[in-house]
Amino acid sequence: MAAMLPEDILVEVFSRVGAVKDLFRLAVTCKRWHRLFTDRDFLRRLWPETDRARLRGLFFHGPRPDPRPAERNDRWVFVPTSQLDSPPVGPEDGDLASFFAPDDRGYHHGGSTPMASRHGVLLSHSVIIRRTCCIRRDDEIHYRLLDPVTGARDDVSPPPDCACAGSACGYAILTASDGAAVFPGDLLLVGDHLDQARFRQHVHAFSAATRHWSAPAQVRHRRRLRMVGSRAAVVHRGAAHWVYADDTVDASVPQSQRHLYLLTASTSSATNGRRVVSASVTKLAIKAAGGVPYLCVSRDSGSRLWLARVHPTRVDVWAQQDGDDGGDVVAWLRAQVFGKEWLLARVIQMPEAAVPAGANFMCCSWFHLRKGTMMAVFGGTGVFVLDLETEAMEMIVDFSGCAASRGFYSCLPYEMDLPEFFLGRLGGRRAEMEMEEQQVALTMGGISSLIFQFIMPGASLFMRDVC
């Protein structure tokens, strides 16, 4: 009887379900409901596309109030965007305590730090402390991937025989939604190595399918490069991108001669089935000095890379240009040295009405939220979204009553586009569901497989994107 209800009624019913995990169980109840939960239009009716809906919460790293002598002075706290909205992990785990809890082996993840969040998957860097005695500790460094909706997690050992295992500075999560050319289940790490007073970068790729790390791609440069902006990569057209600045230890090199650099990494399959990672560094025709740089992706049809230079009261937007050189030899030579030309597209003055005069600019973090938008988190004030195309800035979350947001050291947004999340987890596309009526859309084995993914925490997070 419930399967025959009109879609308008089903939208109203499903919107009142508190936990996302329960909606997954409903989606495999019958063929029609599975079709609806793999229909992008229906999902957009259920969850309209808004920045507030996309941002599910934030992790704040800040001082612990009144710490006891045996406790650390700092802590990580997860704050849902609204206490009225059901957090994605359910009310019993609203503070994501399981993200920092001891594992099944009894090891304590005391140094667990959220590093990246993408498509509903969290990545943390953990120092596993084996309490062998009160003096000696045998610590391990691990990376943990967690899906708060289903409770599934993967513990990934660091790349073997590499000095950057404990000092990785860049992270990227690649999933099936990044394009058909991307192998789902790649985790990229970037580490710095000191070689004759110069840094060289190692890029490692971990495959969830083979459970192996690739051989590192080594990037050497005559300059000493330092990662700036966000450590979580911006993924664009199947490749991960980070921004570096010239940090050469040489006073004779003036700031006017120091530039920004773009580190790009991608993965491919080798003949033996292993993953191969490739990386390159491109010098940008943008000076290193002046504002904190953040990468983002434009919203236009060309879907270009943008670079936002954030100042206290303004944002400079640099756009990567497309098109050929028109036969200009000088332009072609310049492209060989600097890559595609970058031009200053616009200068955005942040409106005073959007950001209160009392906002703490020293306690502020910026992030790439979605195409064409940046997100700013002001401690004790709120979360703001800046549209880089319309230049409009608005508050989407008020943190004036949130103690955890005041004086934070760092923060990490947990964002999840629920329609894309469902399409990826259920492995459906609207075209795939338009089959002949006599063909069975869901077999009993398929239903069992889907349920198994949500009751078995050991299921691979990456591979569930293509089930």
C-alpha positions in Angstrom: 0.0 0.0 0.0 2.8 2.4 0.9 4.4 1.8 -2.5 1.3 3.2 -4.2 1.4 6.6 -2.5 1.8 9.7 -4.7 5.3 11.2 -4.9 4.2 14.4 -3.2 3.1 12.4 -0.2 6.3 10.3 -0.2 8.4 13.5 -0.3 6.5 14.7 2.8 6.9 11.4 4.5 10.6 10.9 3.7 11.5 14.5 4.7 10.3 13.6 8.3 12.6 10.6 8.6 15.3 11.7 11.1 18.3 9.6 10.1 19.9 9.3 6.7 20.7 5.7 7.5 17.0 4.9 7.9 16.3 6.4 4.4 18.9 4.0 2.9 16.9 1.1 4.4 13.7 2.5 3.0 15.3 2.9 -0.4 15.7 -0.9 -0.8 12.2 -1.8 0.5 10.6 -2.0 -3.0 11.4 -1.4 -6.6 9.6 1.9 -6.9 11.3 3.4 -3.9 14.6 2.4 -5.1 13.8 4.0 -8.4 12.8 7.2 -6.6 16.0 7.3 -4.6 18.1 7.0 -7.8 16.1 9.7 -9.5 18.0 13.0 -9.3 14.9 15.1 -9.7 13.1 13.4 -6.8 16.1 13.7 -4.6 16.3 17.4 -5.3 12.7 17.8 -4.3 13.5 16.0 -1.1 16.6 18.1 -0.4 16.7 21.4 -2.3 20.2 22.5 -3.3 21.3 25.1 -0.8 24.6 25.8 0.9 23.1 25.3 4.3 21.8 21.9 3.4 25.1 20.9 1.9 27.1 21.9 5.0 26.2 19.2 7.6 28.5 20.4 10.4 32.0 21.5 11.4 34.9 20.0 13.4 36.5 22.6 15.7 39.9 22.2 17.2 40.2 24.5 20.1 41.1 24.8 23.8 39.4 22.4 26.3 37.4 24.2 28.9 38.8 23.6 32.4 41.1 20.7 31.5 42.1 18.3 34.2 45.9 17.7 34.8 45.8 14.3 33.0 43.9 15.7 30.0 45.2 17.4 26.9 44.6 21.2 26.7 43.0 20.9 23.3 40.1 18.9 21.8 38.1 18.3 18.6 34.4 18.9 18.7 31.8 18.2 16.0 29.1 20.9 15.8 26.0 20.2 13.5 25.0 23.2 11.5 21.7 23.2 13.4 20.7 21.4 16.5 17.2 21.2 15.0 18.5 19.2 12.1 19.3 15.5 12.7 23.0 15.1 12.3 24.0 12.6 9.7 25.4 10.2 12.2 22.2 10.0 14.2 21.4 11.3 17.7 23.4 8.7 19.6 26.7 9.7 17.9 26.0 13.4 17.4 29.4 14.4 18.7 31.2 11.9 16.5 32.8 10.4 19.5 33.4 7.1 17.6 35.7 9.0 15.3 38.2 9.4 18.1 37.4 6.3 20.2 39.8 3.3 20.7 39.6 0.7 17.9 38.8 -3.0 18.1 42.4 -3.8 19.0 42.2 -1.6 22.1 44.6 1.0 20.6 43.9 4.6 21.5 43.7 7.1 18.7 44.8 9.9 21.0 46.2 12.0 18.2 43.3 11.5 15.8 43.0 14.7 13.7 40.4 15.2 10.9 42.2 16.2 7.8 39.8 16.1 4.9 36.1 15.6 4.1 34.7 14.8 0.7 31.4 13.3 -0.5 30.5 12.4 3.1 33.7 10.5 3.8 36.1 11.8 6.5 39.8 11.3 6.6 41.8 11.5 9.8 45.5 11.2 10.7 45.9 9.1 13.8 48.7 8.3 16.1 47.9 4.9 17.6 49.4 4.7 21.1 50.1 1.2 22.4 50.3 1.6 26.1 53.0 -1.1 26.8 54.2 0.5 30.0 54.3 3.9 31.7 57.6 4.8 30.1 57.9 3.2 26.7 55.3 3.6 23.9 55.3 1.9 20.6 53.3 4.3 18.4 51.9 3.7 15.0 50.7 6.2 12.5 47.5 5.4 10.6 45.0 7.0 8.4 41.3 6.4 9.0 38.5 6.8 6.6 35.0 7.0 8.1 31.5 7.2 6.7 29.4 8.7 9.6 26.2 7.7 7.9 26.8 4.0 7.8 29.5 3.7 10.5 31.8 2.0 8.0 35.5 2.7 8.4 38.9 1.8 6.8 42.2 2.0 8.7 45.0 2.5 6.2 48.6 2.0 7.2 51.0 4.7 6.0 53.2 4.3 2.9 56.0 1.8 3.7 59.7 2.9 3.8 59.0 6.6 3.3 60.1 9.4 5.6 56.9 11.4 4.9 54.7 8.8 6.6 54.3 11.0 9.7 54.6 14.4 8.0 52.1 14.3 5.1 51.0 17.8 4.3 48.4 17.3 1.5 45.4 15.0 1.2 42.9 14.1 -1.5 40.0 11.6 -1.7 39.0 10.5 -5.2 35.7 8.7 -5.7 33.6 7.4 -8.6 31.7 10.8 -8.9 34.9 12.5 -10.1 34.4 11.1 -13.6 34.5 7.9 -15.6 38.3 8.2 -16.0 38.9 8.1 -12.3 39.4 4.8 -10.6 37.1 4.9 -7.5 39.0 4.5 -4.2 42.2 6.4 -4.5 43.6 8.3 -1.5 46.4 10.7 -2.3 49.0 11.9 0.2 51.7 14.5 -0.4 54.8 14.6 1.8 57.8 16.9 1.9 61.4 15.7 1.9 64.5 17.8 2.7 67.2 17.2 0.1 70.3 19.4 0.2 68.4 22.3 1.8 65.6 22.0 -0.7 62.2 20.4 -0.4 61.1 17.8 -2.8 57.6 16.4 -2.8 56.5 12.8 -2.8 52.9 11.9 -3.9 51.6 8.5 -2.8 48.3 6.8 -4.0 46.5 4.2 -2.0 43.9 2.0 -3.8 41.0 0.6 -1.8 40.6 -2.2 -4.4 44.2 -3.6 -4.1 44.9 -2.3 -0.5 48.3 -1.3 -1.7 50.3 2.0 -2.0 51.7 3.0 -5.3 55.4 3.8 -5.8 55.7 7.5 -5.0 55.9 10.2 -7.7 58.8 12.4 -6.9 58.7 16.1 -7.8 62.0 18.0 -7.6 62.4 21.8 -8.1 65.3 24.2 -7.9 63.2 26.3 -5.5 62.2 25.5 -2.0 58.4 25.1 -2.2 56.0 25.3 0.7 52.3 24.3 0.6 49.9 27.2 1.3 46.2 27.5 1.6 44.2 24.4 2.1 45.9 21.0 2.7 42.8 19.2 1.3 43.2 19.2 -2.5 40.6 20.7 -4.9 39.7 17.8 -7.3 39.0 19.0 -10.8 38.6 16.8 -13.9 39.8 13.8 -12.1 43.1 15.4 -10.8 44.0 16.7 -7.4 45.5 20.2 -7.1 47.4 22.0 -4.3 49.0 25.5 -4.2 52.6 26.0 -3.2 54.7 29.2 -2.7 58.3 29.9 -3.3 59.9 29.7 0.2 63.5 29.7 -0.9 65.9 30.4 2.0 67.8 33.1 0.2 67.5 36.8 1.2 68.9 37.8 -2.2 65.7 36.6 -3.9 63.2 39.5 -3.4 59.5 38.8 -2.9 58.7 40.4 -6.3 60.5 37.4 -7.9 58.8 34.7 -5.9 55.7 33.0 -7.5 53.0 30.6 -6.7 53.1 27.0 -8.0 50.4 24.4 -8.8 51.1 20.8 -7.8 48.8 18.5 -9.8 48.5 14.7 -9.2 46.4 12.0 -10.9 46.3 8.2 -10.9 46.0 5.5 -13.6 46.1 1.7 -13.9 49.2 -0.2 -14.6 49.3 -3.5 -16.6 49.7 -5.5 -13.3 46.6 -3.9 -11.9 48.4 -1.7 -9.4 47.8 2.1 -9.3 50.4 4.5 -10.8 50.5 8.1 -9.6 51.9 11.0 -11.7 52.6 14.5 -10.5 53.9 17.7 -11.9 54.5 21.3 -10.7 53.6 24.3 -12.8 54.8 27.8 -12.1 52.0 30.4 -12.0 52.3 34.0 -13.2 51.0 35.1 -9.8 53.3 36.6 -7.1 53.6 34.6 -3.9 53.1 37.7 -1.7 49.7 39.2 -1.0 46.8 37.3 0.6 46.3 33.6 1.4 45.7 31.6 -1.8 42.8 29.1 -2.1 41.9 27.0 -5.2 38.3 26.7 -6.3 36.4 25.7 -9.5 34.3 28.0 -11.6 30.6 27.5 -12.2 30.7 28.3 -15.9 30.5 25.8 -18.8 34.3 25.7 -19.0 34.6 24.7 -15.4 38.0 26.4 -14.9 40.3 26.5 -12.0 40.2 29.8 -10.0 42.6 31.0 -7.3 41.1 33.2 -4.6 43.6 35.5 -2.7 41.9 36.2 0.7 42.7 39.5 2.4 41.1 40.8 5.6 38.5 42.8 3.8 38.6 41.7 0.2 39.1 38.7 -2.1 41.1 38.8 -5.3 39.9 36.2 -7.9 42.4 34.9 -10.5 41.0 32.8 -13.3 42.9 30.3 -15.4 42.4 31.1 -19.1 41.2 28.6 -21.7 41.7 28.6 -25.5 44.8 28.4 -27.7 47.5 30.9 -28.3 46.2 32.0 -31.7 49.6 31.3 -33.3 51.4 33.8 -31.1 54.9 32.4 -30.5 55.4 34.6 -27.4 52.2 33.4 -25.8 53.1 29.8 -26.6 56.5 30.1 -25.0 55.0 31.8 -22.0 52.5 28.9 -21.6 55.4 26.4 -21.7 57.0 28.2 -18.7 54.0 29.3 -16.7 51.3 27.0 -18.0 48.0 28.5 -18.9 47.8 32.2 -18.3 46.1 33.4 -15.1 44.4 36.8 -15.1 43.0 38.9 -12.3 39.2 38.5 -13.0 37.7 40.5 -10.2 38.3 42.1 -6.8 35.5 41.5 -4.3 35.1 43.8 -1.3 33.5 41.9 1.5 30.3 43.8 2.5 30.3 45.3 6.0 26.7 44.2 6.4 27.6 40.6 5.8 30.6 40.4 8.2 30.0 42.2 11.5 32.6 44.7 12.6 33.4 42.6 15.7 34.3 39.5 13.6 37.6 38.0 14.5 39.7 37.9 11.3 42.5 36.2 13.1 40.1 33.3 14.0 38.8 32.7 10.5 39.2 29.8 8.0 38.3 29.7 4.3 37.3 26.6 2.2 36.1 25.8 -1.3 32.5 24.7 -0.8 31.2 24.1 -4.3 31.7 25.4 -7.8 31.9 29.2 -7.8 31.6 29.6 -4.0 33.9 30.0 -1.0 33.0 29.4 2.6 34.4 31.5 5.5 34.1 30.4 9.2 34.4 33.2 11.6 34.9 32.1 15.2 32.1 33.1 17.5 30.2 34.8 14.6 29.1 32.3 12.0 29.6 30.6 8.6 29.4 32.8 5.5 29.3 31.8 1.8 30.8 34.1 -0.8 29.7 33.7 -4.4 32.7 34.5 -6.5 30.6 35.3 -9.6 27.8 37.4 -8.2 30.0 38.8 -5.4 27.2 38.2 -2.9 28.0 37.2 0.7 25.6 35.8 3.2 25.5 34.1 6.6 24.2 30.5 6.5 24.9 29.5 10.1 24.9 31.6 13.2 27.6 30.6 15.7 27.0 33.5 18.2 25.8 31.0 20.8 28.4 28.2 20.0 31.2 28.2 22.5 33.2 25.6 20.6 33.6 28.0 17.7 35.2 30.7 19.8 39.0 30.9 19.7 39.4 27.7 17.6 42.9 26.8 16.3 41.6 25.1 13.1 38.4 23.7 11.7 37.1 21.3 9.0 33.7 21.4 7.4 31.8 18.2 6.9 29.9 18.7 3.7 27.7 16.2 1.9 25.4 16.7 -1.1 22.7 14.2 -0.1 21.3 13.6 -3.6 24.8 12.9 -5.0 25.5 10.8 -1.9 22.5 8.6 -2.5 23.2 8.3 -6.2 26.8 7.2 -5.5 26.0 4.8 -2.7 23.0 3.1 -4.4 25.0 3.0 -7.7 22.0 4.2 -9.7 21.5 6.7 -12.4 18.2 7.8 -13.8 19.0 6.4 -17.3 19.9 3.0 -15.7 16.5 2.7 -14.1 14.6 3.2 -17.4 14.7 -0.4 -18.3 12.0 -2.8 -19.6 9.3 -3.5 -17.0 9.8 -7.2 -17.1 13.5 -6.9 -16.1 14.0 -7.3 -12.4 15.5 -4.1 -11.0 16.5 -5.5 -7.6 17.3 -9.2 -6.9 17.2 -10.6 -3.4 21.0 -10.8 -3.6 21.2 -7.2 -4.5 19.0 -6.2 -1.5 21.1 -8.3 0.8 24.3 -6.7 -0.6 23.0 -3.2 0.1 21.8 -4.0 3.6 25.2 -5.7 4.3 27.0 -2.5 3.5 25.1 -0.6 6.3 25.4 -3.3 9.0 29.0 -4.3 8.4 31.3 -1.5 9.5 34.3 -3.2 7.8 32.8 -2.6 4.3 35.1 -0.5 2.0 34.0 3.1 1.8 35.3 3.7 -1.6 34.0 0.6 -3.3 30.4 1.3 -2.1 30.4 4.2 -4.6 30.2 1.8 -7.5 28.2 -1.1 -6.0 
